[in-house]
Amino acid sequence: MKIIVPSQIHESLAPQLPAGVDPIWVSLAGDFAGDPSDAVAYFRWWMALPALDQVLAAAPGLRWMHTPSAGVDHLLTPALKAHDLTLTNAAGLHAIPIAEFVLGFMLAHAKQMSAYRAAQAESRWLGDVPQCELYESTLLIIGIGGIGQAIAERAAAFGMRIYGSRRTPRPMPGVARVVSGDAWRDLLPKADYIVVAAPLTAETRGMIDSAAFAAMKPTAYLINIARGELIDDPALIAALRNGQIGGAALDTFEQEPLSAESPLWTLPHITITPHATALSPRMHERQVALFIENLARFRTSQPLLNIVDKSAGY
């Protein structure tokens, strides 16, 4: 069985490939170390989209492609949509580091850590600063999938009241209520913290709009760890400038890197991180382990893990 695999992770992946698998290593630029024309599987790594389409064109017989990312919106090119292959992703593998980051955002906001840090930089003993507790505050997770559930589990340990939304609602441990459709909008006035963790689709693009900000508490804190396009930036900027919400933590943006001219850098009560919430020294090993597990399943015609619905976008 011939498979296309990324040369960037040759050192860690090669020893784990089973006997009977013939790897064709592909570079970041899309150059192959061998003939990929009869390859049946492809482990995509982080590469530009023209190179992805180049791989698809070079291997017309691909039946399965795996991506190390959880989101697939950036991969659904016309060529990939037209290709009759099964797409799997890394949904769930990023849950632990992202959930820890989200709790860090909430704790830093509740405990006014930026104010203390600024005072320390000035060697200034800061007087009483108004603080909040996460205990008995309300968290709304918009898109409570694998990552959202990991956030909910950790938030529940702090005694938070948790609401969630997803396409198909179902009871979840530690979550008081799970809704579907646009019912999350009715929960906005109750939420002290709002985490955006939904996939980017035609339906979710721009979902956090001016109407959503108008429904939030003036003390509400918005956290986006999903996709920048889920938030209407002009509406967010207006909400922060006008004190319509209490603040925001943003890890993802419509254009990355975020332009130095963006007003988001200097708005009050905002924290910006460079799409870094999933970073962890253990992430690489989890991504490789999932591919190896799915490769074993693919070779024995067992159901693959994390199959993506290409038409739905996740």
Legacy VTK file of the C-alpha trace (Angstrom):
# vtk DataFile Version 3.0
C-alpha trace
ASCII
DATASET POLYDATA
POINTS 314 float
0.000 0.000 0.000
1.443 3.339 -1.067
0.745 6.423 1.040
1.841 10.064 0.848
3.335 11.365 4.084
4.935 14.697 5.121
8.710 14.927 5.058
8.580 17.568 7.832
7.903 14.817 10.398
9.995 12.038 8.830
12.012 11.479 12.003
8.996 10.817 14.232
6.679 9.173 11.699
8.984 6.798 9.800
9.676 4.427 12.749
5.946 4.026 13.361
4.904 3.110 9.832
3.971 -0.597 9.665
5.460 -3.168 7.328
3.724 -3.339 3.996
3.299 0.429 3.738
5.311 2.202 1.043
5.709 5.871 2.041
6.102 8.605 -0.555
7.502 11.596 1.309
6.272 14.995 0.175
7.937 18.306 1.010
6.283 21.512 2.156
6.491 22.764 -1.425
4.723 19.662 -2.750
7.788 17.843 -4.162
7.631 14.031 -4.004
10.424 11.576 -3.176
8.973 8.898 -5.454
5.951 8.295 -7.685
2.689 9.237 -5.945
0.359 8.426 -8.825
-0.965 5.188 -7.297
-1.022 6.303 -3.654
-4.278 5.580 -1.826
-3.833 7.653 1.353
-2.390 11.043 2.235
-1.324 12.416 5.613
-1.425 16.157 5.061
0.779 18.347 7.212
0.878 22.137 7.392
1.361 23.338 3.834
0.001 25.970 1.475
-3.213 25.203 -0.386
-1.635 25.211 -3.870
0.558 22.350 -2.661
-2.543 20.494 -1.407
-4.183 20.750 -4.821
-0.878 19.645 -6.337
-0.949 16.478 -4.228
-4.560 15.755 -5.193
-3.737 16.151 -8.881
-0.671 13.908 -8.608
-2.559 11.106 -6.828
-5.958 10.684 -8.506
-6.572 7.371 -6.736
-6.508 8.747 -3.181
-9.251 7.218 -1.062
-8.408 8.814 2.291
-6.793 12.051 3.461
-5.983 12.964 7.065
-5.275 16.482 8.332
-3.611 17.396 11.653
-5.974 20.359 12.036
-9.395 20.279 13.669
-10.928 22.915 11.395
-11.145 22.051 7.696
-12.702 25.213 6.249
-9.329 26.236 4.763
-8.948 22.839 3.067
-12.286 22.589 1.292
-11.020 23.759 -2.090
-13.026 22.897 -5.211
-10.452 20.189 -5.988
-10.871 18.543 -2.589
-14.657 18.763 -2.657
-14.699 17.162 -6.095
-12.323 14.360 -5.057
-14.041 11.137 -4.006
-12.060 10.567 -0.836
-12.753 10.297 2.873
-11.414 13.222 4.907
-10.519 12.812 8.585
-9.297 15.473 10.973
-7.715 15.915 14.394
-10.864 16.992 16.231
-10.425 16.534 19.962
-6.630 16.445 19.979
-6.408 20.169 20.675
-8.962 20.099 23.471
-6.613 19.945 26.477
-4.264 22.861 25.673
-7.092 25.037 24.329
-9.303 24.358 27.359
-6.433 25.232 29.694
-5.846 28.452 27.764
-9.522 29.402 27.997
-9.480 28.918 31.763
-6.333 31.046 31.826
-8.117 33.820 29.917
-11.070 33.729 32.300
-8.940 33.658 35.441
-6.697 36.475 34.211
-9.765 38.599 33.515
-11.558 37.777 36.761
-8.461 38.397 38.869
-7.357 41.551 36.999
-3.907 40.127 36.262
-3.174 42.733 33.578
-3.600 45.522 36.125
-1.227 43.842 38.566
1.285 43.178 35.793
1.203 46.815 34.694
1.721 47.986 38.275
4.651 45.592 38.703
6.300 47.014 35.568
6.105 50.449 37.227
7.287 49.177 40.643
3.976 50.428 41.979
2.081 48.874 44.903
-1.469 48.645 43.595
-4.390 49.368 45.911
-7.640 47.440 45.979
-8.680 46.223 42.529
-12.230 44.953 41.911
-12.082 41.216 41.284
-14.569 38.497 40.446
-14.844 34.797 41.161
-15.446 32.168 38.521
-17.504 30.351 41.148
-21.232 30.565 40.297
-20.580 32.742 37.247
-22.177 31.692 33.958
-20.292 30.371 30.950
-21.849 29.991 27.494
-19.939 27.777 25.049
-21.069 28.320 21.462
-20.112 25.107 19.682
-19.768 22.606 22.492
-18.000 19.832 20.610
-14.816 18.098 21.764
-12.985 21.298 22.653
-16.099 22.834 24.188
-16.671 19.776 26.357
-13.080 19.941 27.629
-13.645 23.592 28.522
-16.919 22.712 30.272
-15.266 19.952 32.310
-12.636 22.333 33.661
-15.081 25.194 34.182
-17.385 22.892 36.150
-14.515 22.191 38.554
-14.528 25.923 39.353
-18.220 25.792 40.173
-19.352 27.673 37.079
-22.858 27.399 35.640
-22.447 26.211 32.049
-24.658 26.476 28.973
-23.778 25.181 25.529
-24.998 25.113 21.949
-24.469 22.582 19.183
-26.177 21.373 16.034
-27.635 18.325 17.794
-28.274 19.051 21.492
-27.827 16.305 24.056
-27.241 16.192 27.815
-23.599 16.642 28.838
-21.939 16.154 32.231
-21.639 19.416 34.121
-23.632 21.394 31.530
-26.915 22.836 32.779
-28.477 23.273 29.347
-27.595 22.492 25.729
-29.496 24.225 22.917
-29.446 24.105 19.125
-29.891 26.515 16.232
-29.948 30.183 17.205
-31.218 29.490 20.723
-27.771 30.461 22.050
-28.786 34.079 21.441
-31.432 33.776 24.158
-28.712 32.735 26.605
-26.422 35.713 25.941
-28.010 37.984 28.580
-27.253 35.342 31.236
-23.596 34.797 30.326
-20.624 36.274 32.159
-18.200 34.508 29.809
-18.885 33.555 26.192
-16.539 31.143 24.419
-16.773 30.809 20.639
-15.762 27.268 19.672
-17.964 26.621 16.628
-16.715 25.457 13.219
-16.646 27.985 10.396
-19.433 27.337 7.897
-21.693 29.472 5.737
-24.206 29.486 8.602
-21.753 30.460 11.359
-19.743 33.125 9.524
-20.268 36.451 11.296
-22.599 34.891 13.871
-21.279 37.101 16.699
-22.769 40.278 15.274
-24.071 43.617 16.541
-27.299 41.999 17.727
-25.293 39.475 19.756
-23.217 42.212 21.387
-26.362 44.191 22.173
-27.761 41.157 24.009
-24.653 40.625 26.162
-24.139 41.937 29.672
-21.977 45.085 29.823
-19.588 42.984 31.923
-19.545 39.993 29.549
-16.149 38.662 28.458
-15.873 37.157 24.961
-13.266 34.506 24.097
-12.681 33.276 20.531
-10.548 30.146 20.036
-12.264 28.958 16.837
-12.085 31.095 13.681
-11.819 34.848 13.326
-14.551 34.931 10.686
-17.136 33.878 13.264
-17.032 37.387 14.734
-18.151 40.567 12.968
-15.018 42.652 13.581
-16.611 46.098 13.132
-19.336 45.098 15.617
-16.706 43.829 18.079
-14.625 46.987 17.752
-17.702 49.155 18.356
-18.724 47.050 21.371
-15.286 47.405 22.962
-14.958 51.117 22.208
-18.421 51.847 23.594
-18.029 49.713 26.700
-20.869 47.501 25.485
-19.055 44.411 26.811
-16.444 43.948 29.502
-13.645 42.719 27.263
-12.415 40.019 24.919
-9.641 37.481 24.415
-8.941 36.661 20.781
-6.669 33.885 19.554
-7.806 33.786 15.948
-8.485 36.393 13.266
-9.867 36.675 9.752
-6.424 37.696 8.496
-3.378 36.141 10.154
-0.953 37.508 11.167
-3.141 40.316 12.447
-2.193 43.555 10.700
-0.184 46.012 12.793
-2.723 48.651 11.732
-5.678 46.749 13.205
-7.445 48.715 15.958
-7.825 45.467 17.879
-4.243 45.805 19.136
-4.961 48.947 21.123
-8.586 48.623 22.192
-9.291 48.559 25.941
-9.809 45.325 27.863
-8.600 43.010 25.112
-6.053 40.195 25.073
-4.563 39.024 21.767
-2.668 35.775 21.240
-1.237 34.633 17.853
-3.357 31.524 17.184
-1.405 29.867 19.980
-3.972 28.223 22.264
-3.465 24.743 20.787
0.324 24.772 21.104
1.700 22.027 23.309
4.793 19.824 23.213
2.434 16.837 23.320
0.336 17.925 20.328
2.720 16.498 17.726
2.717 13.029 19.266
-1.090 13.012 19.521
-1.425 13.960 15.845
0.924 11.198 14.712
-0.722 8.637 17.023
-4.169 9.373 15.576
-2.898 8.987 12.025
-1.236 5.651 12.855
-4.485 4.426 14.456
-6.516 5.459 11.425
-3.945 3.941 9.083
-4.407 0.584 10.814
-8.167 0.963 10.462
-7.873 1.951 6.798
-5.730 -1.082 5.984
-8.246 -3.443 7.610
-11.381 -1.692 6.274
-12.538 -0.629 9.733
-14.438 2.636 10.328
-12.094 5.612 10.484
-12.022 8.030 13.405
-12.981 11.699 12.984
-14.616 11.508 9.541
-15.453 14.990 8.230
-18.701 15.774 6.447
-17.289 17.776 3.547
-20.687 19.181 2.625
-21.319 20.421 6.192
-17.741 21.700 6.615
-16.879 19.791 9.792
LINES 1 315
314 0 1 2 3 4 5 6 7 8 9 10 11 12 13 14 15 16 17 18 19 20 21 22 23 24 25 26 27 28 29 30 31 32 33 34 35 36 37 38 39 40 41 42 43 44 45 46 47 48 49 50 51 52 53 54 55 56 57 58 59 60 61 62 63 64 65 66 67 68 69 70 71 72 73 74 75 76 77 78 79 80 81 82 83 84 85 86 87 88 89 90 91 92 93 94 95 96 97 98 99 100 101 102 103 104 105 106 107 108 109 110 111 112 113 114 115 116 117 118 119 120 121 122 123 124 125 126 127 128 129 130 131 132 133 134 135 136 137 138 139 140 141 142 143 144 145 146 147 148 149 150 151 152 153 154 155 156 157 158 159 160 161 162 163 164 165 166 167 168 169 170 171 172 173 174 175 176 177 178 179 180 181 182 183 184 185 186 187 188 189 190 191 192 193 194 195 196 197 198 199 200 201 202 203 204 205 206 207 208 209 210 211 212 213 214 215 216 217 218 219 220 221 222 223 224 225 226 227 228 229 230 231 232 233 234 235 236 237 238 239 240 241 242 243 244 245 246 247 248 249 250 251 252 253 254 255 256 257 258 259 260 261 262 263 264 265 266 267 268 269 270 271 272 273 274 275 276 277 278 279 280 281 282 283 284 285 286 287 288 289 290 291 292 293 294 295 296 297 298 299 300 301 302 303 304 305 306 307 308 309 310 311 312 313
